[in-house]
Amino acid sequence: MSIYKRICCTVVVCAIAATFSSCANSTDTGENTSGGVITIWAYDNYSAAAEKAVEIYKKDNPNCEYTFDVVNFGQDELVEKLKIALASDSVDLLPDLFYDEDYNFS
């Protein structure tokens, strides 16, 4: 694996783990803590990074009531699904988290 991909995977794992911190802090903010599903869209090798982030988060936060659904797409399919969701102006079609390179959104 190239150094660029290693750095990207590390950044993805850190970003996803940081996002999951809302689960641990939900009692402090008065948010619903009854659980739910956090959906993550990722492509290719980045879905493995997302799954690793979920694994690390669950290990560090065993009382978290959320479940995590990592959905693996091909990059073109992921970009197309995001574009459709954004064009429809419906947040219900979007995942809670996704990973893609920013050059696809120019």
Backbone as CSV, one residue per row, in Angstrom:
resi,resn,N_x,N_y,N_z,CA_x,CA_y,CA_z,C_x,C_y,C_z
1,MET,0.857,-1.174,0.000,0.000,0.000,0.000,0.902,1.234,0.000
2,SER,0.568,2.193,-0.840,1.387,3.398,-0.937,1.225,4.257,0.306
3,ILE,2.173,5.148,0.527,2.130,6.039,1.689,0.894,6.929,1.633
4,TYR,0.492,7.349,0.424,-0.708,8.174,0.271,-1.943,7.422,0.758
5,LYS,-2.084,6.159,0.367,-3.241,5.374,0.797,-3.203,5.118,2.296
6,ARG,-2.028,4.902,2.857,-1.927,4.708,4.309,-2.358,5.958,5.059
7,ILE,-1.926,7.105,4.578,-2.314,8.366,5.212,-3.824,8.566,5.088
8,CYS,-4.370,8.306,3.912,-5.814,8.461,3.709,-6.603,7.527,4.622
9,CYS,-6.172,6.284,4.725,-6.865,5.334,5.601,-6.806,5.783,7.053
10,THR,-5.660,6.287,7.476,-5.521,6.781,8.848,-6.448,7.957,9.090
11,VAL,-6.517,8.872,8.142,-7.399,10.038,8.269,-8.854,9.596,8.326
12,VAL,-9.231,8.643,7.490,-10.608,8.148,7.480,-10.957,7.525,8.824
13,VAL,-10.082,6.674,9.341,-10.336,6.031,10.632,-10.483,7.075,11.728
14,CYS,-9.620,8.070,11.752,-9.695,9.122,12.773,-10.956,9.953,12.635
15,ALA,-11.327,10.293,11.404,-12.524,11.109,11.184,-13.782,10.363,11.600
16,ILE,-13.854,9.105,11.258,-15.027,8.320,11.623,-15.088,8.124,13.132
17,ALA,-13.963,7.834,13.755,-13.949,7.676,15.209,-14.348,8.964,15.913
18,ALA,-13.908,10.093,15.401,-14.291,11.379,15.987,-15.787,11.626,15.842
19,THR,-16.346,11.235,14.725,-17.783,11.398,14.507,-18.577,10.536,15.464
20,PHE,-18.083,9.358,15.760,-18.786,8.464,16.670,-18.802,8.990,18.104
21,SER,-17.957,9.947,18.402,-17.907,10.459,19.774,-19.236,11.052,20.203
22,SER,-20.090,11.420,19.263,-21.411,11.941,19.629,-22.219,10.892,20.377
23,CYS,-21.969,9.631,20.103,-22.673,8.567,20.811,-22.291,8.579,22.282
24,ALA,-21.016,8.737,22.565,-20.552,8.744,23.947,-21.014,9.993,24.685
25,ASN,-21.164,11.108,23.974,-21.544,12.361,24.602,-23.036,12.640,24.553
26,SER,-23.840,11.721,24.063,-25.254,12.013,23.850,-25.997,12.291,25.139
27,THR,-25.593,11.715,26.257,-26.297,11.985,27.508,-26.005,13.384,28.008
28,ASP,-24.861,13.947,27.650,-24.527,15.303,28.064,-25.347,16.346,27.324
29,THR,-25.780,16.053,26.107,-26.480,17.038,25.290,-27.988,16.840,25.304
30,GLY,-28.464,15.797,25.969,-29.894,15.547,26.008,-30.425,14.884,24.754
31,GLU,-29.567,14.398,23.880,-30.020,13.730,22.659,-30.579,12.357,22.999
32,ASN,-31.326,11.819,22.063,-31.897,10.490,22.228,-30.783,9.463,22.314
33,THR,-30.779,8.645,23.355,-29.749,7.623,23.520,-30.331,6.224,23.379
34,SER,-31.519,6.116,22.797,-32.166,4.816,22.690,-31.553,3.949,21.595
35,GLY,-30.563,4.439,20.928,-29.899,3.663,19.889,-30.423,4.013,18.515
36,GLY,-29.875,3.367,17.545,-30.235,3.618,16.160,-29.146,3.074,15.275
37,VAL,-29.280,3.348,14.000,-28.303,2.868,13.032,-27.567,4.053,12.441
38,ILE,-26.257,3.981,12.427,-25.419,4.974,11.763,-24.935,4.326,10.471
39,THR,-25.346,4.922,9.356,-25.003,4.379,8.046,-23.779,5.092,7.487
40,ILE,-22.830,4.302,7.007,-21.587,4.830,6.442,-21.451,4.288,5.028
41,TRP,-21.347,5.201,4.053,-21.081,4.792,2.673,-19.604,4.988,2.404
42,ALA,-18.962,3.970,1.849,-17.542,4.068,1.504,-17.295,3.202,0.280
43,TYR,-16.161,3.415,-0.348,-15.850,2.619,-1.521,-14.503,1.947,-1.363
44,ASP,-14.385,0.833,-2.045,-13.139,0.078,-2.155,-12.451,-0.100,-0.808
45,ASN,-11.183,0.270,-0.717,-10.410,0.062,0.507,-10.897,0.916,1.674
46,TYR,-11.598,1.991,1.392,-12.037,2.871,2.475,-13.176,2.267,3.272
47,SER,-13.896,1.312,2.712,-14.905,0.625,3.506,-14.229,-0.221,4.582
48,ALA,-13.064,-0.777,4.268,-12.308,-1.525,5.278,-11.844,-0.592,6.390
49,ALA,-11.450,0.628,6.034,-11.047,1.605,7.042,-12.234,1.996,7.918
50,ALA,-13.404,2.138,7.311,-14.612,2.473,8.073,-14.964,1.335,9.032
51,GLU,-14.879,0.104,8.558,-15.161,-1.044,9.420,-14.160,-1.128,10.572
52,LYS,-12.908,-0.801,10.310,-11.894,-0.789,11.376,-12.215,0.309,12.391
53,ALA,-12.650,1.467,11.920,-13.020,2.557,12.827,-14.193,2.148,13.706
54,VAL,-15.176,1.467,13.132,-16.312,0.978,13.911,-15.831,-0.006,14.966
55,GLU,-14.963,-0.912,14.574,-14.418,-1.908,15.500,-13.705,-1.235,16.671
56,ILE,-12.872,-0.254,16.366,-12.140,0.472,17.413,-13.111,1.220,18.314
57,TYR,-14.098,1.868,17.707,-15.058,2.631,18.496,-15.855,1.729,19.434
58,LYS,-16.329,0.584,18.930,-17.098,-0.336,19.753,-16.260,-0.874,20.913
59,LYS,-14.990,-1.115,20.659,-14.097,-1.603,21.709,-13.929,-0.543,22.796
60,ASP,-13.776,0.706,22.397,-13.574,1.795,23.353,-14.871,2.261,24.013
61,ASN,-16.016,1.958,23.412,-17.316,2.407,23.918,-18.306,1.238,23.931
62,PRO,-18.095,0.278,24.816,-18.925,-0.937,24.793,-20.398,-0.694,25.126
63,ASN,-20.726,0.432,25.743,-22.113,0.711,26.113,-22.872,1.502,25.062
64,CYS,-22.260,1.796,23.951,-22.926,2.545,22.883,-24.092,1.719,22.347
65,GLU,-25.257,2.339,22.260,-26.458,1.623,21.829,-26.674,1.700,20.320
66,TYR,-25.790,2.350,19.595,-25.927,2.466,18.148,-25.349,1.243,17.459
67,THR,-25.914,0.926,16.315,-25.313,-0.071,15.440,-24.800,0.672,14.207
68,PHE,-23.842,0.087,13.544,-23.190,0.738,12.419,-23.336,-0.138,11.185
69,ASP,-23.718,0.492,10.098,-23.910,-0.199,8.828,-22.963,0.408,7.803
70,VAL,-21.874,-0.312,7.509,-20.910,0.148,6.512,-21.315,-0.457,5.176
71,VAL,-21.646,0.423,4.218,-22.096,-0.014,2.896,-20.971,0.254,1.905
72,ASN,-20.528,-0.809,1.237,-19.420,-0.719,0.295,-19.972,-0.548,-1.122
73,PHE,-19.524,0.500,-1.807,-19.900,0.763,-3.185,-18.637,0.831,-4.032
74,GLY,-18.818,0.694,-5.333,-17.768,1.092,-6.255,-17.728,2.618,-6.240
75,GLN,-16.595,3.216,-6.541,-16.485,4.676,-6.444,-17.496,5.392,-7.338
76,ASP,-17.658,4.949,-8.570,-18.603,5.604,-9.477,-20.036,5.517,-8.956
77,GLU,-20.387,4.352,-8.416,-21.737,4.176,-7.872,-21.958,5.081,-6.654
78,LEU,-20.963,5.182,-5.791,-21.073,6.049,-4.619,-21.268,7.500,-5.030
79,VAL,-20.477,7.968,-5.963,-20.585,9.351,-6.431,-21.970,9.596,-7.036
80,GLU,-22.451,8.663,-7.832,-23.769,8.811,-8.459,-24.882,8.864,-7.412
81,LYS,-24.825,7.994,-6.404,-25.844,7.997,-5.350,-25.822,9.310,-4.569
82,LEU,-24.631,9.827,-4.307,-24.538,11.102,-3.594,-25.094,12.242,-4.429
83,LYS,-24.764,12.257,-5.715,-25.267,13.314,-6.598,-26.793,13.286,-6.688
84,ILE,-27.351,12.100,-6.788,-28.810,11.973,-6.854,-29.447,12.477,-5.558
85,ALA,-28.885,12.077,-4.428,-29.432,12.514,-3.141,-29.337,14.023,-2.984
86,LEU,-28.213,14.596,-3.378,-28.041,16.039,-3.259,-28.936,16.789,-4.237
87,ALA,-29.089,16.276,-5.438,-29.939,16.925,-6.438,-31.415,16.876,-6.056
88,SER,-31.809,15.828,-5.347,-33.210,15.687,-4.949,-33.542,16.536,-3.729
89,ASP,-32.516,17.105,-3.107,-32.689,17.954,-1.923,-33.368,17.201,-0.783
90,SER,-33.072,15.913,-0.680,-33.656,15.080,0.362,-32.556,14.493,1.231
91,VAL,-32.494,14.933,2.478,-31.476,14.415,3.380,-31.764,12.973,3.783
92,ASP,-32.997,12.521,3.581,-33.341,11.140,3.926,-32.620,10.126,3.055
93,LEU,-32.167,10.553,1.881,-31.460,9.644,0.980,-29.966,9.551,1.289
94,LEU,-29.471,10.456,2.121,-28.041,10.506,2.422,-27.697,9.622,3.622
95,PRO,-26.475,9.083,3.633,-26.027,8.331,4.808,-25.633,9.301,5.918
96,ASP,-25.352,8.764,7.080,-24.862,9.602,8.170,-23.433,10.065,7.904
97,LEU,-22.638,9.193,7.299,-21.250,9.483,6.944,-20.967,8.903,5.576
98,PHE,-20.045,9.543,4.842,-19.559,8.940,3.608,-18.131,9.387,3.385
99,TYR,-17.430,8.588,2.592,-16.066,8.941,2.223,-15.956,8.971,0.714
100,ASP,-15.425,10.056,0.200,-15.081,10.148,-1.211,-14.078,11.280,-1.369
101,GLU,-13.306,11.260,-2.447,-12.356,12.336,-2.689,-13.092,13.586,-3.128
102,ASP,-12.602,14.736,-2.736,-13.304,15.992,-3.013,-13.308,16.390,-4.477
103,TYR,-12.429,15.856,-5.307,-12.434,16.240,-6.719,-13.682,15.774,-7.435
104,ASN,-14.434,14.850,-6.841,-15.679,14.399,-7.457,-16.814,15.378,-7.285
105,PHE,-16.640,16.396,-6.459,-17.734,17.310,-6.151,-17.466,18.705,-6.666
106,SER,-16.718,18.829,-7.744,-16.441,20.148,-8.306,-17.518,20.586,-9.262
